[in-house]
Amino acid sequence: MPFSRIAGTGGYLPPQIVTNQDLERLVDTTDDWIVERTGIRQRHIAKAECASDLALPAAQRALEMAGRRADEVDLIVMGTSTPDLVFPSTACRLQHKLGISQCAALDVNAACSGFVYALSVADSFIRSGTYQCVLVVGSEVMSRLMDWSDRTTCVLFGDGAGAMLLEASTEPGIFSTHIHSDAAYEELLYVSGGVSCAVDPAAQHGAFLRMKGNEVFRFAVNTLGRIVDETLEANGMRREDIDWLVPHQANIRIIQATARKLRLPMENVVLTVERHGNTSSASIPLALDEAVRDGRIRRGDNILMEAFGGGFTWGSALARF
């Protein structure tokens, strides 16, 4: 049975930066309040770009690192909760922008866990022998879901895209993936409008992200702690076998709690939340690409990726780079 190997990574952030000081002029908040509770100081915001636009340069950079042409890709799996359109899928639109056709392309919506879910799908296809070269992307334009008068949410999120190219290999690259969900907690983190239903009166004016932050925080910390144990046990590994934690960049306090669970110093945690904010399914591949390109993560390093998102959804992936 073949394994999946990470052949290349890529990332892209739209050029416009919105700082905490900028948000002070919009809502009743302060830089100190945002930094203390989240660790965020700025975020990137897309202007006219949609999710497939952000995904394109990220995908191209992953292909370039892997030394692959776009027409060698067998499958594109896109994690996104902010698709360009209801259909065609954002993955299909990315395929067209890459100048290729015929390969399969699909979206996965698992909110902030979207990249881990997409990676799990891609890894399963490679392990089955169905595909040999799979492009996995997380791309989000979360700013389009913001109610810019709601200080509890608009300070948290940003836009961006990250990509990973997986290849079939005789040696393990992705050791395992673990994905879960529990729909009982929908009211704690959701979007207030959709195509076939509207769960919030505000939906008549648009769809906005709604969140009960304290409850989400507590559930995320407990859940991510459990999935660390699940992932290590599944692979017969100990905490000290992990070289790097590449977490979803939602909140510095959640990340610190997961690092403590691993007994991993923060120097071995890839952090981008201060500069990127929460880019949902884009946050893990963006963080991974940054650490690969600046030389922190090297070939042979063991990496734990984990995420938690609306649904609730959560997941992890253990990989050797």
N, C-alpha and C positions, 0 to 999 in steps of 0.2 A: 504493500500500500504506500503510495507517495505521501510526502509531507509538503507543507507550505513553507516557503522561505521568503523573508522580506528582502526583495531585491532593490527597492528604491523608495524614497519618501519625497514628499514635496508639500509646500504650503504657500498660501497667499492671503494677504490682508489688504483690504481696500485702503487707499491712502489717507482718507479723512480720519482724523483723530478727534475724539470728544473726551475732554478731561473732566475730572470731578468739579473743577472750578467752572467749567462750562455749564454743568448741570445745576450748580448752585444758583444760576440765573433763571433756571426753568422751574425748579421745584424747591420746597422747603427742606433742604439738606445741606450738609457741609462735607468738605473733603475729609475732615477728621472722622466724621460719623461713618462715611463709606469705607474708609481704609480700616478703621478699627473692626468693623463687623464683617468685612468681606475680603480685604486685602487688595481691592481694585483701586487703581489710580487713573486709568484711562481705558478706552476701548476704541476699536475701529468701526466706522459706520459706512455702509455702502450708500452711494448716492443713487445712480441710475442702474447699478448692476443688480442682476438677479443671481440666484444660487448657482445656476450653471455657468454664468460668467466668472464667478469667483472660483469655481471648481476647475475651469480650464487651465489657468497657469499652474495651479497646484498639481494637476494630473500631468501636465507637460514636464514639470520639474521631476516628478517621480519617475517618469519614463526615461528622462535624460540620465538620472542617476543610475538607473538599472541598465542603461545601454540598450533599450528596447525602442522599437518603432510602435506607433499607435496601432498600426494594422496587425500587430502580433497579439493584441489583447483579445482574449476569448470571451470575456465577461466583464461587465461593469456593474458594481453594486454600490449604490449611493445611499448613505445615511443622511436623511434630512427631514426636518419637521417644518421647513419653510420652502416647499417646492415652488418652482416657477409657475406651474399650472396644475390643475387637478390631473389632467393628462394632455399630452404625452408625459411620461415620467421625466424627471430632471436628468436621470441617467441617460435616457434616450436623447435628450437635447445636448448633453455633454458629448455623447457619441458623435452626433452630427458635427459639433464644433471641433472635435478632434479630427474630422475628415475621414471617418471610418464607417463601415456599415456591416451588416450581417451578424456581428457578435451580439449575444444577449445583453440586455441592459435593464436594470430594475432598481426601484427605490425601496428603502426600508425606513419606516417611521417608528422609532422607539424613543423619540424626544432626545434628551441628552445622552442616552445610551446608544444612540443610533449607529455610531461608528463601530462599537463593540459588536452589536448585532450584525452589522454588515460584514465585519471581519469574520464572524462565526459562519455566516452563510458562504462567504468566499472560501474559507478554509475547508468547509464540508464538501464543496464542489471539487476542489483540488484533490482532497483525500479520496473521493469517490472515483477519481480518474476521468471525470467528465470534462474538466478544463485544465489547462496547463499554465495559463497566464491571466491573472485576474487583477483588475484595477479596483481598489476599494477607496471610496471617497466619503468624507464628511464635509458638507457645505451648508452654511446657514446664513440667512439674512434676518436675524432675530429682531433687528431694529424695526422691522415691519409689523411685528406683533406687540410693540410697546405702546402702552398708554403713557404718554410723556407727561401726564399730570399725576401719575402714580409713583411716588418716590420709593415705594418698597420694591418695585420691579425695574423701573427704567434705568436705575443706576447699575444694574447687575450685568446686562447682556451686551454683546458685541457681535460683529459680523466677521466671517472669514471662512476659509476652506483649507482642508488638509487631505493628502492622498498617500496611499501606500500601494506599491505594486508587489503582488505575490506571484511567485513562480513555484512550479512543482519541483521537488527536490528529494533526494534519497536520504537526506539528513533532516532531523526535526528543526524547524524554525519556529512555527507556532506549535507549542506543546499541547495546549488545550484552550478552549473557550468555554465560558459558562454564562448562560443568559437566563434571566428570570423576570417575572412580572406579577403584579397584584393589583387588579383593577378596583379593589375596595377603597382605595385612597384617592380616587379621581378628583374629588372636590378640593383637595389640598394643592393641586398643581394642574392647571388645565388652560386651554384657550377657549375664549367665550363665544366663539361662533364657528360655523362650518358650512358644508354644502347642504347636508340633509337635516340638520337640527341646529338650534340655537339655545344654549343653556344659560344665557345671560342677556338681560335687556340691552346691554351695551352693544350686543352683536348687530343690532339694526344699524349701528353707525360704524361697525367694523369689528374685527376679531382681535381681542386683546389677551395677552397672557395674564392669568390670575394665579396668585400663589399665597399660601399661608406659610410664611418663611420659617417660623419657629418649629412648627410641626414637621415640615419637610426636613429641616436640619437634623432633628432628633432621629427620624426614621432613616435618613441617609447614613448617619454615623454608625448606627447599629447594623444596618444591612451591609454596608461595605466592610465592616469588621468581620462579619460572618463569611462573606465571599472570599476574603483573604484566606481564611482557614480552609474553605472548600477547595480553592485553587491549589494551594500548597499540598493538601492531602491527596488530591487527584493525581499529582505528579510525583509524590514521594519526596518532596523537597522541604527544606527547613527555611525559616525566615532569612537566615544568613546566606542562603543560596541566591537571594535576589540582589542584583547589582543596582537596579534603578526602578523607582516607582514613577510611572507616567500616568498621572490621574486625570480624570475629567476636572477641568478648571472652573469649578463652581464657586468655591468659597475657601479661603485659606484655612479656616478653622476645621472644615471637613477634611481637607488634605492633611493637615497636621495630625488629626485623630487617626487617620489611616496609617500614616508613617509611624506613629507610636505603636499601633497594632503590630506592625512589621519589625519594630525596634530598629527602624532605619533612620539614620541621621538625615536632617533636611538637606544636607549637601548632596544626598543621593536621590532627591526628589526633583523632578523637572517641573519648574514653576513658571507659568506665563500669565497667571491670573491678574497680576498687577498691571500688566500692559495690554492684555487682550480682553479682560473681563470673561464672562461666560459665553463662549461661542457654541454652546450646545454640542452637537455631534462633530463639530470641527475641532474641538479643543484638544482631544488626545492626539490626532495626527499632526496638528500644528505644533504641539509641544514636542512630540517625538522628532519631527523634522528639524526643529530648531536645535535639539540636543545632538542629533546626528551630524548636522552640518557644522556645529561649532566644536565638534570633536569629543564631547563628553561621553556619548554613547558610541562604543566601538564594537566591531565584529567579535562575537563570542560572549557579549554581555547578556545576562538574563534580565528581562524586562517584564514587570507586571503592569498591565494597563487595567484600569477599573473606572466604572462610571455609574451614575445614578440619575434617573430622569423621570419625567412625568409619565403617569400610567397606572401605578408606579412601574418603572422598568429599572433593572440594574444588571450589570454584567462585568465580566473580567476576561482578560486574555493573558496567558503567560507565553512569552516568546524568547527565543535566543536570536539576537540580531545578527 
